[in-house]
Amino acid sequence: MPDRHVVLRPMLVVACGLLMGAMPAHAQVNGVARRPYLGWSSFSQQTIEPAFLTQANMIRQSDALKASGLQKHGYDHINLDSGWMGGFDGNGRPMPDPATFPDIKAMIDHIHANGQKAGIYWIPGVEEPAVQANDPILGTSYHIDDILAVPHRAGNAFGGPGESPYHYKIDFSRPGAQAYIDSVVALFASWGVDFIKLDGVTPGSYSDDLHIDNRDDVAAWSKAIARSGRPIWLTVSWQVDKDAIDVWRTWSNARRIDDDVECEGRCATLTNWPRIEKRFRDLPGWQDVAGPSQGWNDLDSLDIGDGALDGLSLDEKRSAFTLWSMANAPLYLGGDLTRLDREGKALASNDEVIAVDQSGRPATSLRAGDLPVWVSDLGGGRYYVALFNMNATKAVAELAWNEMGLTGALRVRDLWSHRELGPSFGRYVTVLPGHGAQLLLVQAMPGNVAEAPWASHEAEAATLSGTAAVYDCVACSGGRKVGGLGLGADNAVTFGDIVAPRDGAYLMRIDAMTQGLRSYLFQVNDGPQQTFNAGGGSFELPSGGVVPVCLRKGTNRIRFGNAVSYPPDLDRIAIGGRGDAPLPDARTYEAESATLGGTASAGFGNYFSGLAKVGNLGGGVANAVTFANVDVPTAGVYQLEIDYATKGARVLQMSLNGAMAQDLVLDGSSFDDPVATVLEVRLLKGRNTLRFGNAIGFAPDLDRVVVAPRPVLARLGATSRACPAEPVR
């Protein structure tokens, strides 16, 4: 695969050097984070039970963790999140709310007596009450006002505009500034705190420029921890910007790379599948900077133990736990441990899977798309391999061992079922449930397969149209990238010189840049549009995803854009393989790319495939979405996944090939997040037409449909996995 050089923005590197001077060699302050921690956090339960955060409840959670038996599997953190503070002491340091936490040290002593560690939450800067009191800084002749940045400005992502931001920025060039942070950490240490979550940290936390800039705060907190004499873990939060990675990995033990996993009132449960799937999109751009000497990527809480309240199926919970473990992310449960269910406990206590998380070998993305594959190289020919299914339909997942440079596997062990699956030659094939996963331990056969050549194609050298334009990008291949894509059908980049030696399925690596979710809709020659749903933590540092594409012998063209919504910036693509790459059986059709009638309209949707959805459906016969090109290789019964969004029950009327419409009663709790339903339909060979609307009432919003064969038939070869013939031009 082509080399990719990652260089941090000079602006950030230079600025950090000026602010903080020489940095230590690695992030593991006091040696507390050689491996990711396991435990529990209060925040998920706080989002559905506002009065949950009390000393009594924290003690109950500590006792429940001890009684659950999970401690013998490594779960030993009880982390108190936002909401414990009630005021400030005479030195401007945060103090517990006496009504809810009458004796926080006694609470922490109880946690310690249970054999656990205690975590606490705080933020950079100084809050308004302490600023107004202008208290003296402990052990110095300085006061709070002496250490504030002038003019006053926001000290973290929660701060407001102007000179009265409530959260005030500290100027660490001023005498007394470091001493103030030292005094706060010393207070926490005196209570027995073992973990600190520093929240609202920027660049990040939806404030990705430098107008706040908490890099110097993070350094100060790390130095204060070192001076406290207590081994305290430091996590910076939330969704921090990867452009500042040198700061995060130098001065902290872990960084939250994503926003909150909880719905926080935007759905009826703790979390849901779209918020889990988001991590699959954001994580690939971070795994190159994770490990024992660089710190860990934090994916937030695992809400897997509260039954239906979690908002996830059992297969979805298993997939989430698998991704967290392959990432070597901290494993901390959410919800209420006093109601931990049998299925959640079984997932959380699987020692073979926990060993993946604790391996110190964070996995990387081998393949993206609807059937992602993640691989962790353990050395000595041993690998962890995780196969996932992003669709709600059952799917055949296939891994050609040569994608990993292997001839085959002497041993394949399923770590969730604890079963030996025997050797595997050439390709490994399995059937995955909707949103499901399989996690394998693989021992490779002797010998390696030479990697097929890859051909790199720079975006800035391709054909640009509309608003697409070339921008400087220090870390990009060639030092440039293409931005200004999307939000119009003409705003695109087209690679017209993609040469293949023969017809077949090849691998395409897409090196892109984004902060948060974005999506390409790309088209190979005159084939159907395909979706590449991306994520990331930087518009300056490229990260890649590999998907299979069908190419014809000779010259091909591939066009990237997004007529309705936002694609990432594009560095380059690379084409590799021998024309025999595994292809998924399913085909996705985006609603925003279909034919819209009447009031139906397409627009932005953050958690939706293609970063868009179609709304204003129904309330009249004409207000509909028509998919006129649903193509299948053979006639028969197929799985049909419909991804929709609604708050409360609505009827979606579906008509297939002009037949009488069928009423589908669909329910949901949010227009912000898609929900999937799967049914079976009989399709004709070749082109079929699907129409969705509601002649009388309002229909749900529509994200996409996915058409897939029954997996058993596909696995037996009853349907073709070869590249389909291109449409006649």
C-alpha positions in Angstrom: 0.0 0.0 0.0 1.3 3.5 -0.7 3.2 5.3 2.0 1.3 7.9 3.9 3.3 10.6 5.7 1.6 12.1 8.8 3.0 15.5 9.9 1.3 17.7 12.4 0.4 21.3 11.5 3.5 23.4 12.2 1.3 26.0 13.8 0.2 23.6 16.5 3.6 22.1 17.1 5.4 25.5 17.4 2.6 26.9 19.6 2.7 24.0 21.9 6.5 24.3 22.2 6.2 28.0 23.2 3.5 27.3 25.7 5.0 24.3 27.5 8.7 23.9 26.7 10.2 20.5 26.6 7.8 17.5 26.7 8.3 14.2 28.3 9.0 11.2 26.1 5.6 9.6 26.5 2.2 9.9 28.0 2.1 7.4 30.8 2.3 9.7 33.8 3.1 7.7 37.0 2.9 4.5 35.0 -0.8 4.2 35.6 -1.9 3.5 32.0 0.2 0.7 30.6 -3.1 -0.9 29.7 -6.6 0.6 29.3 -8.6 0.6 32.5 -11.9 -1.2 33.1 -14.8 0.0 35.3 -18.0 2.0 35.3 -19.0 5.7 34.8 -22.0 7.5 36.2 -22.8 9.7 33.2 -25.0 7.3 31.1 -27.4 6.8 34.0 -27.4 10.5 34.7 -28.8 11.2 31.2 -32.0 9.4 32.0 -32.2 9.9 35.8 -31.2 13.5 36.6 -31.2 12.9 40.4 -29.0 9.8 40.1 -25.7 11.5 41.1 -25.5 11.2 44.9 -23.0 9.8 47.3 -25.5 7.1 48.3 -25.9 6.0 44.7 -22.2 5.9 44.1 -21.8 3.7 47.1 -24.5 1.4 45.8 -22.8 1.2 42.4 -19.5 0.4 44.1 -21.1 -2.4 46.1 -23.0 -3.7 43.0 -19.7 -3.8 41.1 -18.1 -5.8 43.9 -21.1 -8.2 44.2 -21.3 -8.7 40.4 -18.0 -10.6 40.2 -16.8 -8.3 37.5 -13.8 -7.2 39.6 -12.1 -10.5 39.1 -12.2 -9.7 35.4 -10.5 -6.4 35.9 -13.3 -3.9 36.4 -12.2 -1.7 39.2 -13.0 2.0 38.5 -16.0 3.9 39.8 -16.0 7.2 38.0 -18.0 10.1 39.2 -19.0 12.4 36.3 -20.3 16.0 36.0 -22.6 17.4 38.7 -20.9 16.6 42.0 -19.7 20.1 42.7 -21.5 22.6 44.9 -19.2 25.6 45.4 -15.6 26.6 46.0 -13.4 26.7 49.1 -11.4 29.7 50.3 -8.7 29.0 47.7 -11.0 28.8 44.7 -11.0 25.0 44.5 -14.2 23.1 43.7 -16.0 21.5 46.6 -18.7 18.9 46.7 -22.4 19.8 47.0 -23.1 19.1 50.7 -26.7 18.0 50.0 -25.7 15.2 47.6 -22.1 14.5 48.6 -21.9 15.2 52.4 -18.5 13.4 52.8 -16.8 12.7 49.5 -13.7 11.4 51.2 -15.7 8.8 53.1 -17.3 7.8 49.8 -14.0 7.3 48.2 -12.7 5.4 51.2 -15.7 3.1 50.8 -14.8 2.6 47.1 -11.2 1.8 48.0 -12.3 -0.6 50.7 -14.2 -2.5 48.0 -10.9 -2.9 46.1 -11.7 -0.3 43.5 -10.4 3.1 42.3 -12.3 6.3 42.4 -12.6 8.8 39.5 -13.8 12.4 39.4 -14.8 15.0 36.8 -13.6 18.5 36.3 -12.9 21.2 33.6 -10.1 23.5 32.6 -10.2 27.2 33.7 -11.9 28.9 36.6 -15.7 29.2 37.1 -17.5 32.5 37.8 -18.0 32.2 41.5 -14.3 31.6 42.2 -13.4 34.5 39.9 -15.8 36.8 41.7 -14.5 35.8 45.1 -10.9 36.3 43.9 -9.6 33.9 46.5 -5.9 33.5 47.3 -4.1 30.6 45.6 -3.0 28.1 48.2 0.6 28.5 49.2 1.3 31.6 47.2 0.8 35.4 47.4 -1.3 35.4 44.2 -5.1 35.5 43.8 -7.4 34.1 41.1 -7.5 37.4 39.2 -3.8 37.3 38.9 -3.8 34.1 36.7 -6.7 34.9 34.3 -6.0 35.6 30.7 -6.6 39.3 29.8 -8.9 40.2 28.2 -11.1 37.7 29.8 -12.3 34.9 27.5 -13.7 31.4 27.6 -11.6 28.9 29.5 -13.1 25.7 28.0 -15.7 24.6 25.4 -18.6 25.4 27.9 -17.6 29.0 28.2 -19.6 31.8 26.8 -18.6 34.8 24.6 -17.2 38.1 25.7 -15.4 39.1 28.9 -17.9 37.3 31.2 -17.8 33.7 29.9 -18.6 32.1 33.2 -15.7 29.7 32.5 -12.5 31.8 32.5 -9.3 31.0 30.7 -6.1 30.7 32.7 -2.9 32.3 31.4 -0.1 29.9 32.3 2.6 32.4 31.6 1.4 34.2 34.8 2.9 33.4 38.2 0.6 31.4 40.3 -1.2 29.7 37.4 0.5 26.3 37.8 0.3 26.5 41.5 -3.5 26.9 41.3 -3.8 23.7 39.3 -1.4 22.0 41.7 -3.7 23.0 44.5 -6.8 21.5 42.9 -5.1 18.2 42.1 -3.6 18.1 45.6 -7.2 18.5 47.0 -8.4 15.6 44.8 -5.4 13.5 45.8 -6.2 14.2 49.5 -9.6 12.7 48.9 -8.0 9.6 47.4 -8.9 10.3 43.7 -7.3 7.8 41.2 -8.7 9.1 38.0 -9.5 12.6 36.5 -11.7 13.3 33.5 -10.9 16.8 32.2 -13.9 17.8 30.0 -14.6 20.6 27.6 -11.1 20.4 26.3 -10.2 22.3 23.1 -9.2 22.1 20.3 -12.1 19.7 20.2 -15.4 19.6 22.1 -17.0 21.2 19.0 -14.5 24.1 19.2 -11.8 23.0 16.8 -10.0 26.3 16.3 -7.6 27.9 18.8 -9.7 30.8 20.2 -10.0 28.8 23.5 -7.1 26.4 23.3 -6.7 24.1 26.3 -3.4 22.5 25.4 -1.6 24.5 28.1 -4.2 23.5 30.6 -3.7 19.8 29.9 0.0 20.1 30.4 -0.6 21.9 33.7 -2.9 19.2 34.9 -0.4 16.5 34.0 2.4 18.3 35.8 0.1 18.8 38.8 -0.6 15.1 38.9 3.1 14.3 38.8 3.7 16.7 41.7 0.8 15.3 43.8 2.7 12.1 44.5 -0.4 10.1 43.7 -0.7 7.9 40.6 -3.8 9.4 38.9 -5.0 8.6 35.4 -5.8 11.7 33.3 -8.4 11.5 30.4 -9.1 14.5 28.2 -12.5 14.9 26.8 -14.5 15.2 24.5 -14.0 14.6 20.7 -10.6 16.3 20.8 -8.9 17.4 17.7 -6.3 15.0 16.3 -4.2 18.0 15.1 -3.1 18.4 18.7 -2.2 14.7 19.2 1.3 15.5 20.3 -0.2 17.3 23.3 -2.8 14.7 24.1 -0.4 11.8 24.0 2.4 13.6 25.9 0.3 15.0 28.8 -2.6 12.6 29.2 -3.3 8.9 29.4 -6.3 8.8 27.2 -8.4 11.1 25.0 -12.0 10.9 24.1 -12.1 10.9 20.3 -15.8 11.0 19.9 -18.8 12.9 21.2 -21.1 11.4 23.9 -22.4 7.9 23.2 -25.6 8.6 25.0 -28.7 9.9 23.4 -29.2 12.5 26.2 -32.9 12.8 25.5 -32.7 12.6 21.7 -33.9 9.0 21.9 -35.8 7.0 24.4 -32.9 4.9 25.5 -29.4 5.2 26.9 -27.8 5.0 23.5 -28.6 3.5 20.1 -26.9 1.8 17.1 -26.2 5.0 15.1 -24.1 6.3 18.0 -22.1 3.0 18.1 -21.7 3.0 14.3 -20.2 6.5 14.5 -17.2 5.1 16.3 -16.5 2.7 13.4 -16.2 5.8 11.2 -14.2 8.0 13.5 -11.7 5.4 15.0 -9.6 4.5 11.9 -8.0 8.0 11.8 -6.8 7.6 15.4 -5.4 4.1 15.7 -2.0 5.0 14.4 -1.4 7.0 17.6 -2.7 4.5 20.2 -0.6 2.2 22.4 1.3 1.8 25.6 3.6 4.7 24.9 1.1 7.0 23.2 -2.0 6.7 25.3 -5.4 5.2 24.5 -8.4 6.2 22.4 -11.4 6.5 24.6 -14.7 5.6 22.9 -17.0 6.5 25.9 -19.2 4.3 27.9 -20.4 0.8 27.0 -24.1 0.6 27.7 -24.6 -3.1 27.5 -26.0 -4.2 30.9 -29.5 -2.7 31.2 -31.5 -4.8 28.7 -33.8 -2.9 26.4 -33.0 0.4 28.1 -29.5 0.3 26.5 -31.2 0.8 23.1 -29.1 -2.0 21.5 -29.8 -5.6 20.5 -27.6 -8.3 21.9 -25.7 -8.5 18.6 -25.2 -4.8 18.6 -23.8 -4.9 22.2 -21.4 -7.7 21.1 -20.3 -5.6 18.2 -19.7 -2.5 20.4 -17.7 -4.6 22.9 -15.7 -6.1 20.0 -14.8 -2.7 18.6 -13.9 -1.2 22.0 -11.7 -4.2 22.6 -10.0 -4.2 19.2 -9.3 -0.4 19.7 -7.7 -1.1 23.1 -10.1 1.5 24.5 -10.9 1.8 28.2 -13.9 -0.5 29.0 -16.2 1.2 31.3 -19.9 0.3 31.7 -22.7 2.7 31.9 -26.2 2.3 33.2 -27.2 1.1 36.7 -25.0 -1.8 38.0 -27.6 -2.7 40.5 -29.8 -3.8 37.6 -27.0 -5.5 35.6 -28.6 -8.2 33.4 -27.4 -11.7 32.7 -26.6 -11.0 29.0 -24.6 -7.8 29.8 -22.7 -9.5 32.5 -21.8 -12.4 30.2 -20.5 -10.0 27.6 -18.5 -7.9 30.1 -16.9 -10.9 31.7 -15.6 -12.7 28.6 -11.9 -13.0 29.5 -10.8 -13.9 26.0 -12.3 -10.7 24.7 -11.0 -8.6 27.6 -7.5 -10.0 26.7 -7.9 -8.4 23.2 -8.5 -5.0 24.9 -5.6 -5.5 27.2 -3.2 -6.8 24.5 -1.4 -3.4 24.0 -1.8 -3.9 20.3 -4.5 -1.6 19.0 -6.1 -2.9 15.8 -6.2 -1.1 12.5 -8.9 -1.0 9.8 -8.1 -3.5 7.0 -11.4 -2.9 5.2 -14.2 -0.4 5.6 -17.7 -0.2 4.1 -20.7 -2.3 5.2 -18.5 -5.3 6.1 -15.5 -3.8 8.0 -12.6 -5.9 9.0 -10.2 -4.9 11.8 -6.8 -6.7 12.5 -4.4 -6.6 15.4 -0.9 -8.1 14.7 0.3 -9.8 17.9 3.6 -10.9 16.4 4.8 -14.5 15.9 2.1 -15.1 13.2 -0.8 -14.5 15.7 -3.6 -12.0 15.0 -6.8 -10.8 16.3 -9.3 -10.4 13.5 -12.8 -8.8 13.9 -15.4 -9.0 11.1 -18.5 -6.7 11.4 -21.8 -6.2 9.6 -23.0 -2.6 9.5 -26.3 -3.5 7.8 -29.4 -4.8 9.6 -29.7 -7.6 7.1 -27.9 -10.9 7.7 -24.7 -11.0 5.6 -22.0 -13.2 4.3 -18.7 -11.8 5.5 -15.6 -12.9 3.6 -11.9 -12.3 4.3 -9.2 -13.3 1.7 -6.2 -14.2 3.8 -3.9 -12.6 1.1 -5.5 -9.2 2.2 -3.4 -9.7 5.4 -0.4 -11.0 3.4 -1.1 -14.6 4.6 -1.5 -17.9 2.8 -4.0 -19.2 5.3 -4.7 -19.9 8.9 -3.5 -23.0 10.8 -5.9 -22.1 13.7 -9.0 -20.0 13.9 -10.7 -19.5 17.3 -14.0 -17.7 17.9 -13.4 -15.7 21.1 -17.1 -15.0 21.8 -18.2 -18.6 21.6 -14.9 -20.1 22.8 -14.9 -22.5 19.9 -12.1 -23.8 17.7 -13.1 -23.4 14.1 -10.2 -25.3 12.6 -7.8 -24.3 9.8 -8.8 -22.0 6.9 -7.3 -22.0 3.4 -7.5 -19.1 0.9 -10.6 -17.4 2.4 -12.5 -17.3 5.6 -16.3 -17.1 5.2 -18.9 -16.6 7.8 -22.5 -15.4 8.2 -23.1 -12.4 10.4 -26.4 -11.3 11.9 -27.6 -7.8 11.4 -25.2 -5.3 13.1 -23.3 -8.4 14.3 -19.6 -9.3 14.7 -17.3 -12.2 14.9 -14.0 -11.9 16.8 -11.2 -14.4 16.0 -7.8 -15.4 17.2 -5.8 -16.5 14.2 -2.5 -18.4 13.9 -1.1 -17.9 10.4 0.2 -20.6 8.2 4.0 -20.4 7.4 4.9 -18.2 4.5 3.6 -14.8 3.3 1.9 -13.7 0.1 3.5 -10.8 -1.7 1.3 -7.7 -1.7 -0.2 -6.8 -5.0 1.0 -3.4 -6.3 -1.0 -0.3 -5.5 -1.3 2.7 -7.8 -1.8 6.1 -6.2 -3.9 8.9 -7.7 -3.7 12.4 -6.3 -6.9 14.3 -6.0 -5.3 17.6 -6.9 -4.2 16.0 -10.2 -7.8 14.7 -11.1 -10.5 16.6 -12.8 -12.3 19.1 -10.5 -15.7 20.6 -11.2 -18.0 23.1 -9.6 -16.7 24.4 -6.2 -14.1 21.7 -5.8 -10.7 23.3 -5.3 -7.1 22.5 -4.3 -5.8 23.5 -0.9 -2.5 23.2 0.8 -2.2 20.3 3.3 1.2 19.7 4.9 0.4 16.1 5.9 -1.1 15.1 2.6 0.6 13.1 -0.1 2.0 15.8 -2.5 1.3 18.5 0.1 -2.2 19.3 -1.3 -5.8 18.1 -1.0 -9.2 18.8 -2.6 -11.9 20.5 -0.7 -15.1 22.3 -1.6 -16.8 19.0 -2.5 -20.5 18.3 -2.3 -23.6 20.4 -1.6 -24.3 20.2 -5.4 -24.2 17.6 -8.1 -21.4 19.3 -10.0 -19.1 19.9 -7.0 -17.0 16.8 -7.5 -13.5 15.3 -8.3 -13.2 12.7 -11.1 -10.3 10.3 -11.5 -10.3 9.4 -15.2 -7.1 7.3 -15.4 -7.8 4.3 -13.2 -6.2 1.4 -15.2 -7.0 -2.3 -14.4 -5.2 -5.2 -16.0 -8.5 -7.3 -16.1 -12.1 -7.2 -15.2 -12.7 -7.8 -11.6 -13.1 -6.6 -8.0 -10.2 -4.5 -6.7 -9.4 -2.7 -3.5 -9.7 1.1 -3.3 -8.1 3.0 -0.5 -9.6 6.5 0.2 -7.4 8.9 2.1 -9.7 11.6 3.4 -9.9 14.2 6.1 -12.9 15.3 8.2 -13.8 16.2 11.8 -16.9 14.3 12.6 -19.2 12.5 10.1 -19.1 13.1 6.4 -19.9 10.9 3.4 -18.9 10.5 -0.2 -21.2 9.2 -2.9 -18.9 7.8 -5.5 -19.6 6.3 -9.0 -17.4 3.9 -10.9 -17.8 4.4 -14.7 -21.5 4.4 -15.4 -22.4 2.1 -12.5 -24.7 2.9 -9.6 -23.8 5.4 -6.9 -22.0 3.9 -3.9 -21.6 5.3 -0.4 -18.5 5.7 1.7 -19.4 6.9 5.1 -16.4 8.5 6.8 -15.4 10.1 10.1 -12.3 11.5 11.7 -10.7 14.0 13.9 -8.8 16.3 11.6 -9.1 18.2 8.3 -5.3 18.2 8.0 -4.2 14.6 8.8 -5.4 12.0 6.2 -6.8 8.7 7.3 -7.8 5.9 5.0 -10.5 3.3 4.5 -10.4 0.4 2.0 -13.5 -0.7 0.0 -13.9 -3.1 -2.9 -14.7 -1.7 -6.3 -15.5 -3.3 -9.6 -13.3 -2.2 -12.5 -13.2 -3.2 -16.1 -10.1 -4.1 -18.1 -8.4 -0.9 -19.3 -9.2 2.6 -18.2 -11.9 3.5 -15.7 -13.1 6.6 -14.1 -14.3 7.2 -10.5 -16.2 10.3 -9.4 -16.5 11.5 -5.8 -19.0 14.0 -4.5 -22.3 14.3 -2.7 -25.1 16.2 -4.3 -27.1 16.8 -1.1 -24.7 16.9 1.8 -21.0 17.1 2.9 -18.2 14.9 1.9 -14.7 14.8 3.5 -11.8 16.6 1.9 -9.8 14.2 -0.3 -6.1 13.6 -0.4 -5.9 10.7 -2.9 -7.1 7.3 -3.7 -5.1 4.1 -4.3 -6.1 1.0 -6.3 -4.6 -2.4 -5.4 -5.3 -6.1 -5.5 -5.5 -8.7 -8.2 -9.1 -8.4 -9.3 -10.4 -11.0 -6.9 -11.3 -9.0 -3.8 -14.3 -10.2 -1.8 -17.5 -8.3 -2.7 -20.5 -7.8 -0.4 -23.8 -9.3 -1.5 -25.9 -6.3 -0.4 -26.5 -3.1 -2.4 -27.4 0.2 -0.8 -29.7 2.8 -2.4 -29.7 6.2 -0.8 -33.1 7.9 -0.6 -31.6 11.3 -1.4 -30.3 9.9 -4.7 -33.7 8.4 -5.7 -36.5 10.1 -7.5 -38.3 12.5 -5.2 -41.9 13.5 -5.9 -44.2 16.3 -4.6 -43.1 17.7 -1.2 -40.4 15.1 -0.6 -37.1 16.8 0.0 -33.5 15.8 0.8 -31.4 17.4 3.4 -28.6 17.0 5.9 -28.8 14.2 8.5 -25.8 13.7 10.7 -26.2 10.0 11.7 -27.7 9.0 8.4 -25.9 7.1 5.6 -24.7 9.6 3.0 -25.1 12.3 5.7 -28.6 12.9 4.3 -32.2 11.8 4.5 -35.5 12.5 2.7 -38.3 14.1 4.7 -41.7 15.6 4.0 -43.0 12.3 2.8 -46.7 11.4 2.7 -49.8 13.5 3.1 -50.6 13.0 -0.6 -50.0 10.4 -3.3 -47.3 12.4 -5.1 -45.2 13.0 -2.0 -43.0 9.9 -2.4 -39.6 8.4 -3.0 -39.1 6.1 -5.9 -36.1 3.7 -6.3 -36.3 2.9 -10.0 -33.1 0.9 -10.3 -33.1 -1.9 -7.7 -31.1 -4.4 -9.6 -30.6 -8.1 -8.6 -28.9 -10.9 -10.4 -31.6 -13.6 -10.1 -35.3 -13.7 -9.3 -36.2 -14.7 -5.8 -36.8 -13.7 -2.2 -34.4 -11.0 -0.9 -33.9 -9.2 2.4 -35.0 -5.6 2.3 -33.7 -3.2 5.0 -35.5 0.1 5.3 -33.6 2.8 7.4 -36.1 5.4 8.6 -36.6 8.0 11.3 -39.7 9.0 13.2 -40.9 10.1 16.7 -43.8 7.9 17.4 -45.6 5.4 15.0 -46.1 6.4 11.4 -47.2 4.4 8.3 -44.9 4.0 5.4 -46.6 2.7 2.3 -44.4 0.5 0.0 -45.2 -0.5 -3.5 -43.1 -3.0 -5.4 -43.0 -3.0 -9.2 -46.3 -1.1 -9.4 -48.3 -3.5 -7.2 -50.8 -2.4 -4.5 -49.1 -0.5 -1.7 -48.4 -2.4 1.5 -48.7 -0.5 4.9 -45.6 -0.7 7.1 -46.3 0.6 10.6 -42.9 1.9 11.8 -42.1 3.3 15.2 -39.2 5.3 16.7 -38.3 7.9 19.3 -36.3 10.4 17.2 -36.0 12.1 13.9 -32.3 12.5 14.6 -31.3 8.9 14.3 -32.2 6.2 11.7 -33.8 2.9 12.8 -33.7 -0.2 10.7 -36.5 -2.7 9.9 -36.0 -5.8 7.7 -38.5 -7.7 5.7 -38.4 -10.1 2.8 -39.6 -9.3 -0.7 -39.8 -11.2 -3.9 -37.8 -9.4 -6.7 -37.6 -10.0 -10.4 -34.3 -10.6 -12.2 -32.8 -7.4 -13.3 -34.4 -4.0 -12.5 -37.1 -3.5 -9.9 -38.9 -0.4 -8.7 -39.7 0.4 -5.0 -41.9 3.3 -4.1 -42.4 4.7 -0.6 -44.8 7.3 0.7 -48.2 7.7 2.4 -51.3 8.8 0.4 -53.1 10.0 3.5 -50.9 10.6 6.6 -47.3 11.6 7.3 -44.7 9.0 6.6 -41.3 8.6 8.4 -38.2 10.2 7.1 -36.3 7.9 4.8 -32.5 7.3 4.9 -31.8 4.4 2.6 -32.8 0.9 1.6 -30.5 -2.1 1.5 -31.2 -5.2 -0.7 -29.4 -8.4 0.1 -29.9 -12.1 -0.8 -30.7 -14.6 1.9 -27.3 -15.4 3.3 -27.5 -19.2 3.2 -28.2 -19.1 -0.5 -25.4 -16.6 -1.0 -22.9 -18.8 0.9 -23.8 -21.8 -1.2 -23.2 -19.9 -4.3 -26.9 -19.6 -5.4 -26.3 -15.9 -6.0 -23.4 -14.3 -7.8 -20.7 -12.4 -5.9 -19.0 -11.4 -9.1 -19.0 -7.8 -10.4 -22.3 -7.1 -12.2 -22.3 -6.1 -15.8 -22.2 -2.3 -16.4 -25.4 -0.7 -17.7 -25.5 0.0 -21.5 -24.6 3.5 -22.3 
